[in-house]
């Protein structure tokens, strides 16, 4: 199951591969990766508009998490 969300206050897209609990680690400045025993299950990028190139910036989307 894949989910996507966008948090306006943090300008943060969130991509979730599975509905599983896991630990989050900071993979870079304002980039967080959620891991479980199998590997990566989610990615969150804070201040995405500042970190991504304008041509690759994600548009806000609505999703339930």
C-alpha positions in Angstrom: 0.0 0.0 0.0 1.5 3.4 -1.0 0.3 6.7 0.5 1.2 10.3 -0.3 0.5 13.4 1.7 1.6 17.0 1.8 1.8 19.0 5.1 1.4 22.7 4.3 2.8 24.0 7.6 6.1 22.2 7.1 6.1 22.3 3.3 6.7 18.6 3.5 5.6 15.9 1.1 5.5 12.5 2.8 5.7 9.2 0.9 4.7 6.0 2.8 5.3 2.5 1.3 3.5 0.5 4.0 1.4 1.0 7.1 4.1 -0.1 9.5 5.7 1.5 12.5 9.3 2.2 12.2 12.1 4.4 13.3 12.9 7.6 11.5 16.5 8.7 10.8 17.7 12.1 9.4 19.2 11.2 6.1 20.2 14.8 5.3 19.2 18.4 6.1 15.4 18.2 6.5 15.2 14.8 4.9 13.9 11.9 7.0 13.7 8.2 6.2 11.4 5.8 8.0 12.8 2.3 8.4 11.5 -1.0 9.6 13.3 -4.4 9.8 12.9 -4.8 6.0 14.3 -1.4 5.0 12.8 1.9 3.9 9.1 2.3 4.4 8.7 6.1 4.2 10.4 9.4 3.3 9.5 13.0 4.5 11.2 16.1 3.1 10.7 19.3 5.2 10.9 22.7 3.4 10.7 20.8 0.1 10.2 24.0 -2.0 13.6 25.2 -0.7 15.4 22.0 -1.2 14.0 20.7 -4.6 14.7 22.3 -8.0 11.6 24.3 -9.2 11.2 21.8 -12.1 11.0 18.9 -9.7 9.0 20.4 -6.9 6.0 18.4 -5.8 2.6 19.9 -6.0 0.4 19.7 -2.9 -2.0 16.7 -2.9 -4.6 15.6 -0.4 -4.4 12.1 1.1 -5.5 10.5 4.3 -2.8 9.0 6.6 
